[in-house]
Amino acid sequence: MDATADIGLIGLAVMGQNLVLNMNDHGFVVAVYNRTTSKVDQFLANEAQGTNVVGAHSLEELVGKLKRPRRVMLMIQAGSAVDATIDQLVPLLEPGDIIIDGGNSLFTDSNRRTADLEAKGLLFIGTGVSGGEEGARHGPSIMPGGSPAAWPHVQPIFQAIAAKVDDGSPCCDWVGEGGAGHFVKMVHNGIEYGDMQLIGETYDVMRSLGLSADEMSSVFGEWNAGKLDSYLIEITRDILAFRDSDGAPLVDKILDSAGQKGTGKWTVVSALDNGIPLTLIGEAVFSRFLSALKDERVHAASVISGPVDQPSVDRAALVNDLRDALYAAKIVSYTQGYMLMRAAAKEQGWNLNYGGIALMWRGGCIIRSAFLGKIEEAYRNNPELVNLLLDPYFSNEVQQSQAAWRRVIAHAVLAGIPVPALSSALAFFDGYRTGNLPANLLQAQRDYFGAHTYERIDAERGKFFHTNWTGKGGTTTAGTYQA
């Protein structure tokens, strides 16, 4: 069997097929396999007709067609299917061969798979691929991590097929060891949840003001020409302008119950594990859960009333305020995402290039936006930047926007419009800029009922005290301050 293929790909769903065609367009020979082998033949006879793609009807045949070191990419459902396929591949491979998982796998699984395969002499890459079907076909954002020794062997392929920014730089670079690539993709998806929720809340406020779908489409179009320029704002403009077969806006006929695949939830769980206040993305995930309670909400709407008197408002002024509120909250969303990446990097021992990550997200992916160039610039100016809100550009933007942001939330509260992401972002901003939070009372309560101790402002940090608040508690304290 001639070993002529540069890379093998397993899994011919739409993402897998489009990545294969993208690789073929860039001069790479790809061997393909699918568990349902008839899909291989269908792909070769249709979408891949006239290309250099070669098919295989077994894993043995696929491996036999690959040049050394063999590179095998999995584009299959995350979870047990990945482990099962890896187990089937391992006996067919040789030391130095590379297995690539391109699905939305949990980063801890990629940590484990990297260690397990390296112990067998093989190399592993867990890579996030963002951009949906269009991105996969014409240029996605690719976030690889895993075995560093594998990177030189996949770099030419990945950087060739990745999206490019204006200066030609590919939206793909090495992220870090173990599960770093999948972690960064997970945070990307969490930020995506946040962005979508913020846009949805903004749309809801505009809708409550009586703006038509066409008027809202025009507003989002104007915003897309300014600092909110992004893929999600662009498609929101297009969605609001789209008409159903009867000429009515299609968006008005779509059921208000949102789905999800789990990466947003993983982001929030990781934030809890790392002690990071990822409040905005958390609210975005919970908002999807709430939206799924459609029948309960319809019943509740017939039983529970909101505000009777609606606030008077200057519609044009509030729309302008919404633009600034959306931008300020977006800054907080990315701030929290970067806080989580910093905490995880410290915990996992990863050396993440934060500016480089922003550059990888500038093209190809769902959250691509002009805004990301400002993040890259912030970390280029200060690689040790602790928090985006401390960067001069972002600090100034939020401070300039906060009056409008507060007016929007005040209006929404008075009008009974739920804006959990916009308001939680403001609460985080106010909490982060506050030097004296009420946690002193909270810690006193913990010491009162659980003897968890407390620190004093008139003593050095790290020295703990306990008070016998009732005269009956004694001097015994809990074993840990963080209990």
GUFI-939882 format. One record per residue (C-alpha): residue number from 0; residue in one letter; x, y, z. Coordinates in steps of 0.5 Angstrom, whole numbers, plus 500, padded with zeros to 3 digits. Layout:
! residues N
(gugu NUM; A; (X; Y; Z))
...
//
This chain:
! residues 483
(gugu 0; M; (500; 500; 500))
(gugu 1; D; (503; 507; 498))
(gugu 2; A; (504; 512; 504))
(gugu 3; T; (502; 518; 500))
(gugu 4; A; (497; 522; 505))
(gugu 5; D; (500; 528; 509))
(gugu 6; I; (494; 527; 514))
(gugu 7; G; (488; 522; 516))
(gugu 8; L; (482; 525; 518))
(gugu 9; I; (476; 520; 521))
(gugu 10; G; (469; 523; 522))
(gugu 11; L; (466; 526; 516))
(gugu 12; A; (460; 530; 519))
(gugu 13; V; (460; 537; 516))
(gugu 14; M; (466; 540; 520))
(gugu 15; G; (470; 534; 518))
(gugu 16; Q; (468; 534; 511))
(gugu 17; N; (470; 542; 510))
(gugu 18; L; (477; 541; 514))
(gugu 19; V; (479; 536; 509))
(gugu 20; L; (477; 540; 503))
(gugu 21; N; (480; 546; 506))
(gugu 22; M; (487; 542; 507))
(gugu 23; N; (486; 539; 499))
(gugu 24; D; (485; 546; 497))
(gugu 25; H; (492; 548; 500))
(gugu 26; G; (496; 542; 497))
(gugu 27; F; (495; 537; 502))
(gugu 28; V; (493; 530; 501))
(gugu 29; V; (488; 527; 506))
(gugu 30; A; (486; 520; 507))
(gugu 31; V; (479; 520; 510))
(gugu 32; Y; (475; 514; 514))
(gugu 33; N; (468; 514; 517))
(gugu 34; R; (465; 509; 522))
(gugu 35; T; (460; 508; 517))
(gugu 36; T; (464; 507; 511))
(gugu 37; S; (459; 508; 506))
(gugu 38; K; (460; 516; 508))
(gugu 39; V; (467; 515; 505))
(gugu 40; D; (464; 513; 498))
(gugu 41; Q; (459; 518; 498))
(gugu 42; F; (464; 524; 500))
(gugu 43; L; (469; 522; 494))
(gugu 44; A; (463; 521; 489))
(gugu 45; N; (460; 528; 491))
(gugu 46; E; (464; 534; 495))
(gugu 47; A; (471; 531; 494))
(gugu 48; Q; (470; 529; 487))
(gugu 49; G; (476; 531; 483))
(gugu 50; T; (480; 533; 489))
(gugu 51; N; (486; 529; 491))
(gugu 52; V; (483; 526; 497))
(gugu 53; V; (483; 518; 498))
(gugu 54; G; (478; 514; 502))
(gugu 55; A; (479; 508; 507))
(gugu 56; H; (474; 503; 509))
(gugu 57; S; (478; 501; 515))
(gugu 58; L; (483; 504; 520))
(gugu 59; E; (488; 499; 518))
(gugu 60; E; (487; 502; 511))
(gugu 61; L; (487; 509; 513))
(gugu 62; V; (494; 508; 517))
(gugu 63; G; (497; 505; 511))
(gugu 64; K; (496; 511; 507))
(gugu 65; L; (500; 516; 511))
(gugu 66; K; (507; 518; 511))
(gugu 67; R; (511; 518; 517))
(gugu 68; P; (510; 521; 522))
(gugu 69; R; (503; 519; 521))
(gugu 70; R; (498; 524; 523))
(gugu 71; V; (491; 522; 524))
(gugu 72; M; (486; 527; 526))
(gugu 73; L; (479; 526; 529))
(gugu 74; M; (473; 530; 528))
(gugu 75; I; (468; 526; 532))
(gugu 76; Q; (463; 527; 538))
(gugu 77; A; (467; 529; 544))
(gugu 78; G; (467; 524; 550))
(gugu 79; S; (468; 516; 550))
(gugu 80; A; (468; 516; 542))
(gugu 81; V; (474; 519; 542))
(gugu 82; D; (477; 514; 547))
(gugu 83; A; (475; 508; 544))
(gugu 84; T; (478; 511; 537))
(gugu 85; I; (484; 512; 540))
(gugu 86; D; (484; 505; 543))
(gugu 87; Q; (483; 502; 536))
(gugu 88; L; (489; 507; 533))
(gugu 89; V; (494; 506; 538))
(gugu 90; P; (496; 498; 536))
(gugu 91; L; (496; 501; 529))
(gugu 92; L; (501; 506; 530))
(gugu 93; E; (509; 507; 531))
(gugu 94; P; (513; 511; 536))
(gugu 95; G; (513; 519; 534))
(gugu 96; D; (506; 518; 530))
(gugu 97; I; (501; 523; 532))
(gugu 98; I; (493; 523; 534))
(gugu 99; I; (490; 530; 534))
(gugu 100; D; (483; 531; 537))
(gugu 101; G; (479; 536; 533))
(gugu 102; G; (473; 536; 537))
(gugu 103; N; (470; 540; 543))
(gugu 104; S; (473; 535; 548))
(gugu 105; L; (474; 537; 556))
(gugu 106; F; (481; 540; 557))
(gugu 107; T; (482; 535; 563))
(gugu 108; D; (481; 529; 558))
(gugu 109; S; (486; 532; 553))
(gugu 110; N; (491; 533; 559))
(gugu 111; R; (490; 525; 560))
(gugu 112; R; (490; 523; 553))
(gugu 113; T; (497; 527; 552))
(gugu 114; A; (500; 523; 558))
(gugu 115; D; (497; 516; 556))
(gugu 116; L; (499; 517; 549))
(gugu 117; E; (506; 520; 551))
(gugu 118; A; (507; 514; 555))
(gugu 119; K; (506; 509; 549))
(gugu 120; G; (511; 513; 545))
(gugu 121; L; (506; 517; 541))
(gugu 122; L; (504; 524; 541))
(gugu 123; F; (498; 528; 542))
(gugu 124; I; (494; 534; 540))
(gugu 125; G; (488; 537; 543))
(gugu 126; T; (486; 543; 538))
(gugu 127; G; (480; 547; 539))
(gugu 128; V; (477; 549; 532))
(gugu 129; S; (472; 555; 531))
(gugu 130; G; (468; 558; 526))
(gugu 131; G; (463; 553; 524))
(gugu 132; E; (462; 550; 517))
(gugu 133; E; (464; 556; 514))
(gugu 134; G; (470; 557; 518))
(gugu 135; A; (472; 550; 517))
(gugu 136; R; (471; 550; 509))
(gugu 137; H; (475; 557; 508))
(gugu 138; G; (479; 558; 514))
(gugu 139; P; (478; 557; 522))
(gugu 140; S; (481; 559; 528))
(gugu 141; I; (485; 553; 531))
(gugu 142; M; (488; 553; 538))
(gugu 143; P; (493; 547; 538))
(gugu 144; G; (496; 544; 545))
(gugu 145; G; (498; 537; 547))
(gugu 146; S; (505; 534; 546))
(gugu 147; P; (510; 540; 544))
(gugu 148; A; (514; 535; 540))
(gugu 149; A; (508; 534; 535))
(gugu 150; W; (507; 541; 533))
(gugu 151; P; (513; 542; 528))
(gugu 152; H; (509; 536; 524))
(gugu 153; V; (502; 539; 524))
(gugu 154; Q; (504; 547; 524))
(gugu 155; P; (505; 547; 516))
(gugu 156; I; (498; 544; 515))
(gugu 157; F; (494; 548; 521))
(gugu 158; Q; (497; 555; 519))
(gugu 159; A; (496; 554; 512))
(gugu 160; I; (488; 552; 513))
(gugu 161; A; (487; 557; 518))
(gugu 162; A; (484; 564; 517))
(gugu 163; K; (489; 570; 516))
(gugu 164; V; (488; 577; 519))
(gugu 165; D; (490; 583; 515))
(gugu 166; D; (497; 582; 515))
(gugu 167; G; (497; 575; 513))
(gugu 168; S; (498; 572; 520))
(gugu 169; P; (495; 565; 521))
(gugu 170; C; (489; 565; 526))
(gugu 171; C; (493; 559; 529))
(gugu 172; D; (499; 558; 534))
(gugu 173; W; (501; 553; 539))
(gugu 174; V; (498; 554; 545))
(gugu 175; G; (501; 550; 551))
(gugu 176; E; (502; 543; 553))
(gugu 177; G; (497; 538; 555))
(gugu 178; G; (490; 540; 555))
(gugu 179; A; (491; 548; 554))
(gugu 180; G; (489; 548; 547))
(gugu 181; H; (482; 545; 549))
(gugu 182; F; (482; 550; 555))
(gugu 183; V; (483; 556; 551))
(gugu 184; K; (477; 553; 546))
(gugu 185; M; (473; 552; 552))
(gugu 186; V; (474; 559; 554))
(gugu 187; H; (473; 562; 547))
(gugu 188; N; (466; 558; 547))
(gugu 189; G; (464; 561; 554))
(gugu 190; I; (466; 568; 552))
(gugu 191; E; (461; 566; 546))
(gugu 192; Y; (455; 565; 550))
(gugu 193; G; (457; 571; 554))
(gugu 194; D; (457; 575; 547))
(gugu 195; M; (450; 572; 545))
(gugu 196; Q; (447; 573; 551))
(gugu 197; L; (449; 581; 551))
(gugu 198; I; (446; 582; 544))
(gugu 199; G; (440; 578; 546))
(gugu 200; E; (439; 583; 552))
(gugu 201; T; (440; 589; 548))
(gugu 202; Y; (435; 586; 542))
(gugu 203; D; (430; 585; 548))
(gugu 204; V; (431; 592; 550))
(gugu 205; M; (430; 595; 543))
(gugu 206; R; (424; 591; 542))
(gugu 207; S; (421; 593; 548))
(gugu 208; L; (422; 600; 545))
(gugu 209; G; (417; 599; 539))
(gugu 210; L; (423; 598; 534))
(gugu 211; S; (421; 594; 528))
(gugu 212; A; (426; 588; 526))
(gugu 213; D; (428; 593; 520))
(gugu 214; E; (430; 598; 525))
(gugu 215; M; (434; 594; 529))
(gugu 216; S; (437; 591; 523))
(gugu 217; S; (439; 598; 521))
(gugu 218; V; (442; 599; 528))
(gugu 219; F; (446; 593; 529))
(gugu 220; G; (449; 595; 522))
(gugu 221; E; (451; 602; 524))
(gugu 222; W; (454; 599; 530))
(gugu 223; N; (458; 594; 526))
(gugu 224; A; (461; 600; 522))
(gugu 225; G; (464; 602; 529))
(gugu 226; K; (468; 599; 535))
(gugu 227; L; (463; 594; 536))
(gugu 228; D; (465; 591; 529))
(gugu 229; S; (464; 583; 530))
(gugu 230; Y; (462; 577; 527))
(gugu 231; L; (456; 576; 532))
(gugu 232; I; (454; 583; 531))
(gugu 233; E; (454; 582; 523))
(gugu 234; I; (450; 576; 523))
(gugu 235; T; (445; 579; 528))
(gugu 236; R; (444; 585; 523))
(gugu 237; D; (442; 580; 518))
(gugu 238; I; (438; 575; 522))
(gugu 239; L; (433; 581; 524))
(gugu 240; A; (433; 583; 516))
(gugu 241; F; (431; 576; 514))
(gugu 242; R; (424; 575; 512))
(gugu 243; D; (420; 568; 512))
(gugu 244; S; (416; 566; 506))
(gugu 245; D; (410; 570; 508))
(gugu 246; G; (414; 577; 509))
(gugu 247; A; (414; 577; 516))
(gugu 248; P; (421; 577; 520))
(gugu 249; L; (423; 570; 521))
(gugu 250; V; (426; 572; 528))
(gugu 251; D; (419; 573; 531))
(gugu 252; K; (417; 566; 529))
(gugu 253; I; (423; 562; 532))
(gugu 254; L; (421; 559; 539))
(gugu 255; D; (425; 563; 545))
(gugu 256; S; (428; 556; 548))
(gugu 257; A; (436; 556; 547))
(gugu 258; G; (440; 550; 546))
(gugu 259; Q; (447; 549; 548))
(gugu 260; K; (452; 543; 548))
(gugu 261; G; (456; 544; 554))
(gugu 262; T; (462; 548; 553))
(gugu 263; G; (459; 554; 557))
(gugu 264; K; (457; 550; 563))
(gugu 265; W; (464; 547; 563))
(gugu 266; T; (467; 554; 563))
(gugu 267; V; (463; 556; 569))
(gugu 268; V; (465; 550; 572))
(gugu 269; S; (472; 551; 571))
(gugu 270; A; (471; 558; 574))
(gugu 271; L; (468; 555; 580))
(gugu 272; D; (474; 550; 581))
(gugu 273; N; (479; 556; 580))
(gugu 274; G; (475; 561; 584))
(gugu 275; I; (474; 566; 579))
(gugu 276; P; (468; 571; 579))
(gugu 277; L; (466; 569; 572))
(gugu 278; T; (459; 572; 573))
(gugu 279; L; (457; 574; 566))
(gugu 280; I; (458; 568; 563))
(gugu 281; G; (455; 564; 568))
(gugu 282; E; (449; 568; 567))
(gugu 283; A; (449; 567; 560))
(gugu 284; V; (449; 559; 561))
(gugu 285; F; (443; 560; 567))
(gugu 286; S; (439; 564; 562))
(gugu 287; R; (439; 559; 557))
(gugu 288; F; (437; 554; 562))
(gugu 289; L; (431; 559; 564))
(gugu 290; S; (429; 560; 557))
(gugu 291; A; (428; 552; 556))
(gugu 292; L; (423; 553; 561))
(gugu 293; K; (418; 555; 556))
(gugu 294; D; (412; 552; 559))
(gugu 295; E; (413; 554; 566))
(gugu 296; R; (415; 561; 563))
(gugu 297; V; (408; 562; 559))
(gugu 298; H; (404; 560; 565))
(gugu 299; A; (408; 564; 570))
(gugu 300; A; (406; 570; 565))
(gugu 301; S; (399; 569; 566))
(gugu 302; V; (400; 569; 574))
(gugu 303; I; (405; 574; 576))
(gugu 304; S; (405; 581; 574))
(gugu 305; G; (411; 586; 573))
(gugu 306; P; (411; 593; 573))
(gugu 307; V; (405; 597; 571))
(gugu 308; D; (408; 604; 570))
(gugu 309; Q; (413; 604; 564))
(gugu 310; P; (418; 609; 565))
(gugu 311; S; (418; 614; 560))
(gugu 312; V; (424; 614; 555))
(gugu 313; D; (428; 618; 549))
(gugu 314; R; (428; 612; 545))
(gugu 315; A; (434; 615; 540))
(gugu 316; A; (438; 616; 547))
(gugu 317; L; (437; 610; 550))
(gugu 318; V; (439; 606; 543))
(gugu 319; N; (445; 610; 544))
(gugu 320; D; (446; 608; 551))
(gugu 321; L; (445; 601; 549))
(gugu 322; R; (451; 601; 544))
(gugu 323; D; (456; 604; 550))
(gugu 324; A; (453; 599; 555))
(gugu 325; L; (454; 593; 550))
(gugu 326; Y; (461; 595; 549))
(gugu 327; A; (463; 596; 556))
(gugu 328; A; (459; 589; 558))
(gugu 329; K; (463; 586; 553))
(gugu 330; I; (470; 588; 556))
(gugu 331; V; (468; 585; 562))
(gugu 332; S; (466; 579; 559))
(gugu 333; Y; (473; 578; 556))
(gugu 334; T; (476; 581; 562))
(gugu 335; Q; (473; 575; 566))
(gugu 336; G; (475; 570; 561))
(gugu 337; Y; (482; 572; 561))
(gugu 338; M; (482; 572; 569))
(gugu 339; L; (480; 565; 568))
(gugu 340; M; (486; 563; 563))
(gugu 341; R; (491; 566; 568))
(gugu 342; A; (488; 562; 574))
(gugu 343; A; (488; 556; 570))
(gugu 344; A; (495; 557; 567))
(gugu 345; K; (498; 558; 574))
(gugu 346; E; (494; 552; 576))
(gugu 347; Q; (496; 547; 570))
(gugu 348; G; (503; 550; 569))
(gugu 349; W; (502; 553; 562))
(gugu 350; N; (505; 559; 559))
(gugu 351; L; (500; 562; 555))
(gugu 352; N; (501; 568; 550))
(gugu 353; Y; (495; 572; 552))
(gugu 354; G; (496; 577; 546))
(gugu 355; G; (497; 571; 541))
(gugu 356; I; (490; 568; 543))
(gugu 357; A; (487; 574; 542))
(gugu 358; L; (490; 574; 535))
(gugu 359; M; (488; 567; 534))
(gugu 360; W; (481; 569; 535))
(gugu 361; R; (481; 575; 531))
(gugu 362; G; (479; 571; 524))
(gugu 363; G; (475; 565; 523))
(gugu 364; C; (472; 564; 529))
(gugu 365; I; (465; 566; 532))
(gugu 366; I; (467; 571; 537))
(gugu 367; R; (472; 575; 531))
(gugu 368; S; (472; 582; 532))
(gugu 369; A; (476; 588; 531))
(gugu 370; F; (476; 589; 539))
(gugu 371; L; (480; 583; 539))
(gugu 372; G; (486; 587; 536))
(gugu 373; K; (486; 592; 542))
(gugu 374; I; (487; 586; 547))
(gugu 375; E; (493; 584; 543))
(gugu 376; E; (495; 591; 543))
(gugu 377; A; (494; 591; 551))
(gugu 378; Y; (498; 585; 552))
(gugu 379; R; (504; 587; 547))
(gugu 380; N; (504; 593; 551))
(gugu 381; N; (504; 590; 558))
(gugu 382; P; (505; 582; 558))
(gugu 383; E; (505; 582; 565))
(gugu 384; L; (498; 585; 565))
(gugu 385; V; (494; 582; 571))
(gugu 386; N; (487; 585; 568))
(gugu 387; L; (484; 588; 562))
(gugu 388; L; (480; 593; 566))
(gugu 389; L; (487; 596; 568))
(gugu 390; D; (490; 597; 561))
(gugu 391; P; (489; 604; 559))
(gugu 392; Y; (485; 603; 553))
(gugu 393; F; (480; 599; 557))
(gugu 394; S; (479; 602; 563))
(gugu 395; N; (478; 609; 559))
(gugu 396; E; (473; 606; 555))
(gugu 397; V; (469; 603; 561))
(gugu 398; Q; (469; 609; 565))
(gugu 399; Q; (467; 613; 559))
(gugu 400; S; (461; 608; 558))
(gugu 401; Q; (459; 607; 565))
(gugu 402; A; (454; 613; 565))
(gugu 403; A; (450; 610; 559))
(gugu 404; W; (451; 603; 562))
(gugu 405; R; (447; 605; 568))
(gugu 406; R; (442; 608; 565))
(gugu 407; V; (440; 602; 561))
(gugu 408; I; (440; 597; 567))
(gugu 409; A; (436; 602; 571))
(gugu 410; H; (431; 603; 565))
(gugu 411; A; (431; 595; 564))
(gugu 412; V; (430; 594; 572))
(gugu 413; L; (424; 599; 572))
(gugu 414; A; (421; 596; 566))
(gugu 415; G; (421; 589; 568))
(gugu 416; I; (426; 587; 562))
(gugu 417; P; (431; 582; 565))
(gugu 418; V; (438; 584; 563))
(gugu 419; P; (442; 579; 567))
(gugu 420; A; (449; 579; 563))
(gugu 421; L; (449; 587; 562))
(gugu 422; S; (447; 588; 570))
(gugu 423; S; (452; 582; 573))
(gugu 424; A; (457; 585; 568))
(gugu 425; L; (456; 592; 572))
(gugu 426; A; (456; 589; 579))
(gugu 427; F; (463; 585; 577))
(gugu 428; F; (466; 592; 575))
(gugu 429; D; (463; 596; 581))
(gugu 430; G; (466; 590; 586))
(gugu 431; Y; (472; 590; 582))
(gugu 432; R; (473; 597; 583))
(gugu 433; T; (471; 597; 590))
(gugu 434; G; (477; 597; 595))
(gugu 435; N; (472; 595; 601))
(gugu 436; L; (467; 590; 600))
(gugu 437; P; (462; 588; 605))
(gugu 438; A; (466; 581; 606))
(gugu 439; N; (468; 583; 613))
(gugu 440; L; (461; 582; 615))
(gugu 441; L; (461; 575; 612))
(gugu 442; Q; (467; 573; 615))
(gugu 443; A; (465; 575; 622))
(gugu 444; Q; (458; 571; 620))
(gugu 445; R; (463; 565; 618))
(gugu 446; D; (467; 566; 625))
(gugu 447; Y; (460; 566; 629))
(gugu 448; F; (457; 560; 627))
(gugu 449; G; (463; 556; 624))
(gugu 450; A; (469; 558; 628))
(gugu 451; H; (472; 559; 621))
(gugu 452; T; (477; 565; 623))
(gugu 453; Y; (478; 572; 620))
(gugu 454; E; (484; 577; 618))
(gugu 455; R; (484; 584; 621))
(gugu 456; I; (486; 590; 618))
(gugu 457; D; (491; 592; 623))
(gugu 458; A; (495; 586; 623))
(gugu 459; E; (499; 583; 617))
(gugu 460; R; (496; 578; 612))
(gugu 461; G; (496; 571; 614))
(gugu 462; K; (495; 572; 621))
(gugu 463; F; (488; 569; 623))
(gugu 464; F; (483; 571; 629))
(gugu 465; H; (477; 568; 632))
(gugu 466; T; (472; 571; 637))
(gugu 467; N; (468; 568; 642))
(gugu 468; W; (462; 572; 640))
(gugu 469; T; (457; 569; 645))
(gugu 470; G; (461; 567; 651))
(gugu 471; K; (460; 560; 650))
(gugu 472; G; (464; 558; 644))
(gugu 473; G; (470; 557; 646))
(gugu 474; T; (477; 558; 643))
(gugu 475; T; (477; 552; 638))
(gugu 476; T; (477; 554; 631))
(gugu 477; A; (476; 550; 624))
(gugu 478; G; (481; 547; 621))
(gugu 479; T; (481; 551; 614))
(gugu 480; Y; (480; 558; 613))
(gugu 481; Q; (477; 557; 606))
(gugu 482; A; (472; 552; 609))
//
